[in-house]
């Protein structure tokens, strides 16, 4: 959005470059939640690293933005982890 030389990027290219994985066909509910939990941990780790880069670059606004978003993702990860612990009807 910043410059005039925007490259056309296909969704498939973005998925191939992503650190997280898309759900596979035929997964059980438990497998999908486990994958979601693993993906959230990757996102949290990457956002913390980006916040460190922003901090090293003396950019407190970006650090604050990442900090708030990381907190939200950490809450989601905690919730999914707790659901997985309960084993209340989730397929194994």
Beta strands, then each sheet from edge to edge (+ up, - down):
end
